[in-house]
């Protein structure tokens, strides 16, 4: 442009267009290298992701419809790149893709229902809350010291009958047209009790329960019993304590504390049993 003469409108437009083209070219040049690096990194990640990451699962198998076959461990190998992070994800993948005869309980997949309780690498837990470890193999058994219906499904009939025996519901003889009020302090006493999902992990980890299954109620049922003993709205406390007051229902607990260690909900059944013993002693 001539500095001594006013530029025409067309000349200004041509100049602006030329400057814009130069800036676009420079921008493309600057962006080309990072894009190439990002593409290379993305390709490396894809290559790693497609490489199979195999893991073995050794699972307890027994079929009651085959009386001549003995219980045995069966090996399954799956690609962890195509599996979710929890043991229950692996079991579902095995059942869906490898062996539809594999039998286990599951429902909520959120640690709420307690259905998928089993023994994983020697510890009782919920399969939906147990992360798959990095070891080459994982061993999975049904809950210990229980009759097995099939594969990973234990018979919990006796466990539920024991739970029923402690009357696990609110009993209040005061008939009223309004709700039974409870203070915040009394409500807080139920924390750590009401969260129990009756998965039986604690009960089946207790040696005292193994030895006296027919008479000792076990950690889970006693925790549930104390949940109603501690409820300020319940009027049957004396009757509940009388039901528990014998040599076996409560006093077979020897504070081994396996129950509190294995609980997948991080509750403390041992503490609840100790509180029951204190209240029973105070009632004498």
C-alpha positions in Angstrom: 0.0 0.0 0.0 1.2 3.5 -0.8 1.5 5.5 2.4 0.9 8.8 0.5 -2.4 7.7 -1.0 -5.6 6.5 0.7 -6.1 2.8 -0.1 -9.2 1.7 -1.9 -11.7 -0.7 -0.3 -10.7 -3.6 -2.5 -7.1 -3.2 -1.7 -7.8 -3.3 2.1 -9.9 -6.4 1.6 -7.1 -8.1 -0.4 -4.6 -7.2 2.4 -6.8 -8.5 5.2 -7.4 -11.7 3.2 -3.7 -12.2 2.6 -2.9 -11.7 6.3 -5.7 -14.2 7.3 -4.3 -16.8 5.0 -0.8 -16.4 6.4 -2.1 -16.8 10.0 -4.1 -19.9 9.1 -1.0 -21.4 7.5 1.0 -20.7 10.6 -1.7 -22.1 12.9 -1.9 -25.3 10.9 1.9 -25.7 11.1 1.9 -25.3 14.8 -1.0 -27.7 15.3 0.4 -30.4 13.0 3.1 -31.7 15.4 1.0 -32.1 18.6 -1.7 -33.8 16.6 0.8 -36.3 15.2 2.1 -37.0 18.8 -1.5 -37.4 20.1 -2.3 -39.8 17.3 0.9 -41.8 18.0 0.0 -42.0 21.7 -3.5 -43.0 20.9 -2.3 -45.8 18.7 0.0 -47.1 21.5 -2.9 -47.2 23.9 -5.0 -49.1 21.4 -2.2 -51.6 20.9 -1.9 -52.1 24.7 -5.7 -52.4 25.1 -6.0 -55.0 22.4 -3.2 -57.2 23.8 -5.1 -59.9 25.8 -4.7 -59.8 29.6 -5.6 -63.3 30.7 -6.5 -64.3 34.3 -7.4 -67.7 35.7 -10.4 -68.3 38.1 -10.5 -71.6 40.0 -14.1 -72.2 41.0 -15.7 -74.9 43.2 -18.1 -77.1 41.2 -20.6 -79.7 42.4 -23.8 -80.8 40.8 -26.4 -82.7 42.9 -27.9 -84.1 39.7 -24.7 -86.1 39.2 -24.5 -88.2 42.4 -21.4 -90.1 41.2 -19.3 -86.9 40.6 -17.4 -85.5 43.5 -16.9 -81.7 44.2 -13.9 -80.4 42.3 -12.3 -77.1 41.2 -12.7 -76.0 37.6 -10.4 -73.6 35.9 -11.6 -70.8 33.7 -9.5 -68.2 31.8 -10.8 -64.8 30.7 -9.5 -61.7 29.2 -9.6 -58.9 31.8 -9.6 -56.3 29.0 -13.1 -57.4 28.3 -14.3 -57.8 31.9 -15.6 -55.5 34.6 -13.5 -54.8 37.8 -15.4 -57.0 40.3 -15.4 -60.8 40.9 -19.1 -60.8 40.2 -18.4 -59.4 36.7 -16.0 -62.2 36.1 -18.5 -64.8 37.2 -21.2 -63.4 35.0 -18.8 -63.3 32.0 -17.9 -66.9 32.6 -21.6 -68.0 32.9 -22.6 -65.9 29.8 -19.7 -66.8 27.5 -17.9 -70.0 28.8 -20.1 -72.2 30.9 -23.8 -71.6 31.3 -24.0 -74.4 33.9 -22.1 -72.4 36.5 -24.5 -71.6 39.3 -24.3 -68.7 41.8 -26.6 -66.2 43.5 -26.7 -62.5 42.6 -29.2 -59.7 42.4 -28.4 -56.1 43.1 -24.7 -55.8 42.2 -24.5 -52.9 44.7 -23.7 -54.7 48.0 -27.3 -54.2 49.2 -29.0 -57.6 48.8 -26.3 -59.9 50.2 -27.0 -62.6 47.6 -23.5 -63.0 46.1 -21.8 -63.9 49.4 -19.0 -66.5 48.8 -15.4 -67.3 49.8 -12.9 -65.6 47.6 -9.2 -66.3 48.1 -10.0 -67.6 51.6 -12.1 -64.7 52.8 -15.9 -64.5 53.0 -17.2 -61.4 51.1 -19.6 -60.2 48.5 -18.5 -60.9 45.0 -20.0 -57.6 43.8 -17.8 -55.6 46.3 -14.7 -57.6 45.8 -12.2 -56.2 43.3 -10.4 -58.7 41.1 -6.8 -58.8 42.3 -3.7 -58.8 40.1 -2.6 -62.3 41.0 -2.5 -64.9 38.1 -5.3 -66.9 39.7 -8.3 -66.4 42.0 -10.0 -69.2 44.0 -13.7 -69.1 44.6 -15.7 -71.3 47.0 -19.2 -71.3 48.5 -19.6 -70.0 52.0 -17.8 -72.5 54.3 -19.3 -75.0 56.7 -22.7 -74.8 55.0 -24.5 -77.5 53.0 -24.2 -76.7 49.3 -27.1 -76.9 47.0 -25.1 -76.5 43.8 -21.7 -74.9 42.9 -21.5 -71.6 44.8 -25.0 -71.7 46.2 -25.2 -72.6 50.0 -28.3 -73.8 51.8 -29.3 -70.8 54.0 -32.6 -72.4 55.3 -31.3 -72.9 58.9 -29.7 -69.4 58.9 -33.0 -67.8 58.0 -34.9 -69.9 60.5 -32.6 -68.6 63.2 -33.1 -65.1 62.1 -36.9 -65.6 62.2 -36.6 -66.9 65.8 -35.4 -63.5 67.2 -38.5 -61.7 65.9 -36.6 -59.2 63.7 -39.3 -56.5 63.6 -40.6 -53.7 65.8 -43.0 -54.8 68.6 -44.9 -52.1 70.4 -48.0 -52.7 72.6 -48.8 -49.0 72.7 -51.6 -48.7 70.1 -51.7 -45.2 68.8 -52.9 -43.2 65.8 -49.6 -41.5 65.3 -46.1 -42.7 64.7 -43.8 -43.7 67.5 -41.4 -40.8 67.9 -37.6 -41.4 68.4 -35.0 -38.8 69.4 -31.9 -38.3 67.3 -29.8 -39.7 70.1 -31.9 -42.9 70.3 -31.8 -43.2 66.5 -28.0 -42.9 66.4 -27.8 -46.1 68.6 -29.0 -48.1 65.6 -26.2 -47.0 63.4 -23.9 -50.0 62.6 -26.8 -52.3 63.2 -29.6 -51.7 60.6 -27.1 -51.8 57.7 -26.7 -55.6 57.9 -27.8 -57.3 54.7 -27.9 -60.9 56.1 -25.3 -62.1 53.7 -24.0 -64.6 56.3 -20.4 -63.8 55.7 -19.8 -63.2 59.4 -21.8 -66.2 60.6 -20.0 -68.7 58.3 -16.6 -67.3 59.3 -17.2 -68.0 63.0 -15.6 -71.2 64.4 -18.1 -71.1 67.3 -20.9 -71.3 64.8 -19.2 -74.2 62.9 -19.1 -76.2 66.2 -22.6 -75.3 67.5 -24.7 -74.5 64.4 -27.8 -76.0 65.9 -27.8 -74.0 69.1 -25.6 -70.9 68.7 -27.4 -68.2 66.8 -24.3 -66.8 65.2 -23.0 -63.2 64.7 -25.4 -62.0 62.0 -28.6 -63.1 63.8 -27.3 -61.7 67.2 -26.5 -58.4 65.5 -30.0 -58.3 64.2 -31.4 -59.2 67.6 -29.5 -56.4 69.2 -30.8 -54.0 66.6 -34.3 -54.4 68.1 -33.0 -54.5 71.7 -31.4 -51.1 71.1 -34.5 -49.6 69.5 -36.2 -47.2 72.0 -39.6 -47.8 70.3 -39.7 -51.5 71.0 -41.5 -52.6 74.2 -40.5 -56.3 74.2 -37.0 -55.9 75.5 -37.5 -58.1 78.5 -39.0 -60.9 76.5 -36.3 -60.7 73.9 -33.6 -61.0 76.5 -35.3 -63.9 78.2 -35.4 -65.8 74.8 -31.6 -65.3 74.5 -30.8 -66.3 78.1 -29.4 -69.8 77.8 -25.9 -71.4 77.6 -25.8 -71.6 73.8 -27.7 -68.9 71.9 -25.3 -66.1 72.9 -22.6 -67.4 75.2 -21.1 -69.7 72.6 -19.4 -66.5 71.3 -15.8 -66.6 72.4 -14.8 -63.2 70.9 -12.7 -64.7 68.1 -13.8 -61.7 66.1 -13.6 -63.3 62.7 -17.1 -61.8 62.2 -16.0 -58.2 62.5 -12.9 -58.8 60.3 -14.8 -60.3 57.4 -18.0 -58.2 57.3 -18.2 -56.7 53.8 -20.3 -53.8 55.2 -17.7 -53.0 57.8 -20.0 -53.6 60.7 -19.0 -55.0 64.1 -21.1 -58.0 65.2 -18.7 -58.8 68.0 -19.5 -55.5 69.7 -23.3 -56.1 69.3 -22.9 -59.5 71.0 -20.9 -57.9 73.8 -23.7 -55.4 74.4 -26.3 -58.3 74.5 -24.1 -60.0 77.2 -24.0 -56.8 79.2 -27.8 -56.3 79.0 -28.4 -59.9 80.0 -26.1 -59.6 83.0 -27.9 -56.4 84.0 -31.3 -58.1 83.8 -30.4 -60.9 86.3 
